[in-house]
Amino acid sequence: MGAGAVAEEERVEENRDIEADVWFHVQELIMRLRKVAIAFVVASIIVPLVPVSITPYVPLLTVFTKYFINSVVPSSVDVLGYHVEVRLIQTSPFAGLSLLIKTALLMGLLVVSPLLAYELYAFIKPALYPHEDRFVRTLGPIAVGLFILGALIAFKVILPLGYAISFITSVVLIGDKLVAFADVNNILQTSILVIVGVGLLYETPVLLYGAVRAGIVSPNILSGDKGRMVLLGLLALGAVISPDGTGLGMLVLTLPLFIALKLAVWFGARSRKAAASEAPGLQP
């Protein structure tokens, strides 16, 4: 057998090993995600049925749905000195059932989210060096905290202000009352998207920290004109997400995020300098 044939056989065998290794990791990921999917289905069925009151029976689903909707939708708004009552409506025969199902799925997702984070971490952990593992375990809680902060800002400030403005444009006169109607299903869907979107937006400081620490992004990215441009961009984004006339929602969304970005750059630069002092070949 010639040298070329031997090399070709070794190359084929190496490719087989790589394919087998990739397939092993794919199977492991599928197995872990299957656990999460099963837990999600079980949680979406059981958790909403947990009784808040036994006599009469009041499930957690009812209380959670009512609290969620009432938190983001004001009961009334004032338009040019006139009091406008806000009424929730259902636009289809099955809207109520659809609302309960979506809320149950949301509750199930909230319950299994820690399990999802753990399974993803357990999947990547064998491939991490000890210092990378420490890095992930340090940033993990910070990332979760920033997501929760962004979600709370959306839930408590952006959505209520945004809906209050949107109701002003849909006022009708019924008898001697001014009334604004709101589709409860549409409100739930939009609210979930905004909450998740703002939560993910607040993950950018973690990404920026990693980029500065790795030397991909300069520590001066938020200094001078660049910093002002980033701030203006965030303000514009906040104005789009929270179109209230006061500008409060825009500021509440933008300022904490910009401060978090500045802190991420500062900590990233310090961490890189510390790493450079330990490894002389690394550029600070």
C-alpha positions as CSV (number, residue, x, y, z in Angstrom):
1,M,0.0,0.0,0.0
2,G,1.4,3.3,-1.0
3,A,2.0,6.3,1.2
4,G,-0.8,8.2,-0.5
5,A,-3.3,5.5,0.2
6,V,-2.2,5.3,3.8
7,A,-2.6,9.0,4.2
8,E,-6.0,8.9,2.6
9,E,-7.1,6.1,4.9
10,E,-5.9,8.0,7.9
11,R,-7.8,11.1,6.7
12,V,-11.0,9.1,6.3
13,E,-10.6,7.6,9.7
14,E,-10.0,11.1,11.2
15,N,-13.2,12.4,9.5
16,R,-15.2,9.5,10.9
17,D,-13.9,10.3,14.4
18,I,-14.9,13.9,14.0
19,E,-18.4,13.0,12.8
20,A,-18.8,10.6,15.6
21,D,-17.7,13.2,18.1
22,V,-20.1,15.8,16.7
23,W,-23.0,13.3,16.6
24,F,-22.3,12.5,20.3
25,H,-22.5,16.1,21.3
26,V,-25.7,16.6,19.2
27,Q,-27.3,13.6,21.0
28,E,-26.3,15.0,24.3
29,L,-27.8,18.4,23.5
30,I,-31.0,16.8,22.3
31,M,-31.2,14.7,25.5
32,R,-30.8,17.8,27.7
33,L,-33.3,19.9,25.7
34,R,-35.7,17.0,25.9
35,K,-35.5,17.2,29.7
36,V,-36.3,20.9,29.5
37,A,-39.2,20.3,27.1
38,I,-40.8,17.7,29.3
39,A,-40.3,19.9,32.4
40,F,-41.9,22.8,30.4
41,V,-45.0,20.8,29.5
42,V,-45.4,19.4,33.0
43,A,-44.9,22.9,34.6
44,S,-47.3,24.5,32.1
45,I,-50.0,22.1,33.2
46,I,-49.4,21.8,36.9
47,V,-48.2,25.2,38.1
48,P,-51.2,27.2,36.7
49,L,-53.6,24.8,38.5
50,V,-51.9,25.3,41.9
51,P,-54.7,26.6,44.2
52,V,-54.4,30.1,45.7
53,S,-57.6,29.5,47.5
54,I,-59.3,26.2,48.2
55,T,-62.8,27.4,49.1
56,P,-63.7,28.6,46.6
57,Y,-61.1,27.1,44.3
58,V,-59.0,29.9,42.7
59,P,-56.1,28.6,40.5
60,L,-52.8,30.5,40.3
61,L,-53.4,30.9,36.6
62,T,-56.4,33.2,37.2
63,V,-54.5,35.3,39.8
64,F,-51.4,35.6,37.6
65,T,-53.3,36.6,34.5
66,K,-55.3,39.2,36.3
67,Y,-52.2,40.6,38.0
68,F,-50.2,40.7,34.7
69,I,-52.9,42.4,32.7
70,N,-53.8,44.9,35.5
71,S,-50.1,45.8,35.9
72,V,-49.5,46.8,32.3
73,V,-53.0,48.2,31.4
74,P,-54.2,51.3,33.3
75,S,-57.8,51.2,34.4
76,S,-58.3,54.7,33.1
77,V,-56.4,57.5,31.4
78,D,-56.8,61.3,31.3
79,V,-57.0,63.0,27.9
80,L,-57.0,66.8,27.9
81,G,-58.6,66.9,31.3
82,Y,-61.3,64.2,30.4
83,H,-61.4,60.9,32.2
84,V,-61.3,57.9,29.9
85,E,-62.3,54.5,31.1
86,V,-60.3,51.5,29.7
87,R,-62.2,48.3,28.9
88,L,-60.7,45.0,28.0
89,I,-62.4,43.1,25.2
90,Q,-62.1,39.7,23.5
91,T,-62.3,39.8,19.7
92,S,-63.0,36.1,19.1
93,P,-65.1,33.4,20.7
94,F,-62.0,31.5,21.8
95,A,-60.0,34.5,22.9
96,G,-60.5,33.8,26.6
97,L,-59.2,30.2,26.2
98,S,-56.3,31.4,24.1
99,L,-55.4,33.9,26.8
100,L,-55.4,31.3,29.5
101,I,-53.3,28.9,27.4
102,K,-50.7,31.6,26.6
103,T,-50.5,32.6,30.2
104,A,-50.1,29.0,31.3
105,L,-47.2,28.6,28.8
106,L,-45.6,31.8,30.1
107,M,-45.8,30.5,33.7
108,G,-44.3,27.2,32.6
109,L,-41.4,29.0,30.8
110,L,-40.7,31.1,33.9
111,V,-40.6,28.0,36.1
112,V,-38.2,26.0,33.8
113,S,-35.9,28.8,32.8
114,P,-33.4,28.0,35.6
115,L,-33.3,24.4,34.4
116,L,-32.7,25.5,30.8
117,A,-29.8,27.7,31.9
118,Y,-28.3,24.8,34.0
119,E,-28.6,22.3,31.1
120,L,-26.9,24.7,28.7
121,Y,-24.2,25.3,31.2
122,A,-23.7,21.6,31.8
123,F,-23.5,21.0,28.1
124,I,-20.7,23.5,27.5
125,K,-18.8,23.0,30.8
126,P,-16.7,20.0,29.6
127,A,-15.2,22.1,26.8
128,L,-14.3,25.0,29.1
129,Y,-10.9,25.6,30.6
130,P,-10.9,26.3,34.4
131,H,-10.5,30.0,33.9
132,E,-13.3,30.0,31.3
133,D,-15.5,28.1,33.6
134,R,-14.9,30.7,36.4
135,F,-15.7,33.4,33.8
136,V,-19.0,31.9,32.9
137,R,-20.0,31.2,36.5
138,T,-19.2,34.8,37.4
139,L,-21.0,36.4,34.5
140,G,-24.0,34.0,34.6
141,P,-25.7,35.6,37.7
142,I,-24.9,39.1,36.4
143,A,-26.5,38.3,33.0
144,V,-29.6,36.9,34.8
145,G,-29.8,40.0,37.0
146,L,-29.5,42.3,34.0
147,F,-32.3,40.4,32.1
148,I,-34.5,40.7,35.2
149,L,-33.8,44.4,35.5
150,G,-34.7,45.0,31.9
151,A,-37.8,42.9,32.1
152,L,-39.0,44.8,35.2
153,I,-38.4,48.2,33.6
154,A,-40.5,47.0,30.6
155,F,-43.2,45.6,32.9
156,K,-43.5,48.4,35.4
157,V,-42.7,51.5,33.3
158,I,-42.5,51.1,29.5
159,L,-45.6,49.0,28.9
160,P,-48.0,51.0,31.2
161,L,-46.9,54.3,29.7
162,G,-47.0,53.0,26.2
163,Y,-50.5,51.5,26.5
164,A,-51.7,54.7,28.2
165,I,-50.6,56.7,25.1
166,S,-52.1,54.1,22.7
167,F,-55.5,54.3,24.4
168,I,-55.7,58.0,23.8
169,T,-55.9,57.4,20.1
170,S,-58.8,54.9,20.4
171,V,-61.3,56.8,22.5
172,V,-65.0,56.5,21.7
173,L,-68.1,58.1,23.3
174,I,-70.6,55.7,24.9
175,G,-73.5,57.5,26.5
176,D,-71.9,60.1,28.7
177,K,-68.6,58.3,29.1
178,L,-65.4,58.3,27.2
179,V,-64.2,54.7,26.7
180,A,-61.1,53.1,25.2
181,F,-61.2,49.5,24.2
182,A,-58.2,47.1,24.4
183,D,-57.8,43.6,23.0
184,V,-56.6,41.6,25.9
185,N,-55.0,38.9,23.8
186,N,-53.1,41.4,21.7
187,I,-51.9,43.1,25.0
188,L,-50.6,39.9,26.4
189,Q,-48.7,39.0,23.2
190,T,-47.2,42.5,22.8
191,S,-46.3,42.7,26.5
192,I,-44.4,39.4,26.4
193,L,-42.5,40.4,23.3
194,V,-41.5,43.8,24.8
195,I,-40.5,42.3,28.2
196,V,-38.3,39.6,26.6
197,G,-36.9,42.1,24.1
198,V,-35.9,44.7,26.7
199,G,-34.5,41.9,28.9
200,L,-32.3,40.7,26.0
201,L,-31.3,44.3,25.3
202,Y,-30.0,44.6,28.9
203,E,-27.7,41.6,28.1
204,T,-25.5,43.8,25.9
205,P,-23.3,45.0,28.8
206,V,-22.3,41.3,29.4
207,L,-21.4,41.0,25.7
208,L,-19.5,44.3,25.8
209,Y,-17.6,43.3,28.9
210,G,-16.5,40.1,27.1
211,A,-15.5,42.0,24.0
212,V,-13.4,44.5,25.9
213,R,-11.8,41.8,28.0
214,A,-10.9,39.9,24.9
215,G,-9.5,42.9,23.1
216,I,-12.1,42.9,20.4
217,V,-13.5,46.3,21.3
218,S,-11.5,49.3,22.5
219,P,-12.1,50.5,26.1
220,N,-12.6,53.9,24.6
221,I,-15.7,52.9,22.7
222,L,-18.0,54.9,25.0
223,S,-15.7,57.9,25.4
224,G,-16.0,61.3,23.7
225,D,-18.1,61.5,20.5
226,K,-18.5,57.7,20.3
227,G,-20.2,57.7,23.8
228,R,-22.5,60.5,22.8
229,M,-23.5,58.7,19.6
230,V,-24.3,55.5,21.6
231,L,-26.3,57.5,24.1
232,L,-28.3,59.2,21.4
233,G,-28.9,55.9,19.7
234,L,-30.2,54.4,22.9
235,L,-32.4,57.4,23.5
236,A,-33.9,57.0,20.0
237,L,-34.5,53.3,20.6
238,G,-36.1,54.1,24.0
239,A,-38.4,56.7,22.3
240,V,-39.5,54.0,19.8
241,I,-40.1,51.3,22.4
242,S,-41.8,53.7,24.9
243,P,-43.7,56.3,22.9
244,D,-45.1,58.3,25.9
245,G,-45.3,62.0,25.7
246,T,-43.4,62.6,29.0
247,G,-40.2,60.9,27.9
248,L,-40.1,59.1,31.3
249,G,-40.2,55.7,29.8
250,M,-37.4,56.6,27.4
251,L,-35.1,57.8,30.2
252,V,-35.9,54.9,32.5
253,L,-35.0,52.4,29.7
254,T,-31.9,54.3,28.5
255,L,-30.0,55.7,31.5
256,P,-29.6,52.4,33.5
257,L,-28.6,50.6,30.3
258,F,-26.0,53.3,29.4
259,I,-24.6,53.2,33.0
260,A,-24.4,49.4,32.8
261,L,-22.5,49.7,29.5
262,K,-20.0,52.1,31.0
263,L,-19.5,49.8,33.9
264,A,-19.0,46.9,31.6
265,V,-16.3,48.7,29.7
266,W,-14.6,49.8,32.9
267,F,-14.6,46.3,34.4
268,G,-13.6,44.8,31.1
269,A,-10.6,47.1,30.7
270,R,-9.5,46.4,34.3
271,S,-9.9,42.6,33.8
272,R,-7.8,42.8,30.6
273,K,-5.0,44.8,32.3
274,A,-5.0,42.2,35.1
275,A,-4.7,39.4,32.6
276,A,-1.9,41.2,30.7
277,S,0.1,41.6,33.9
278,E,-0.1,37.8,34.5
279,A,0.7,37.0,30.8
280,P,3.4,39.4,29.5
281,G,2.6,38.5,25.9
282,L,-0.9,39.8,26.1
283,Q,-1.5,43.4,25.0
284,P,-3.4,45.5,27.6
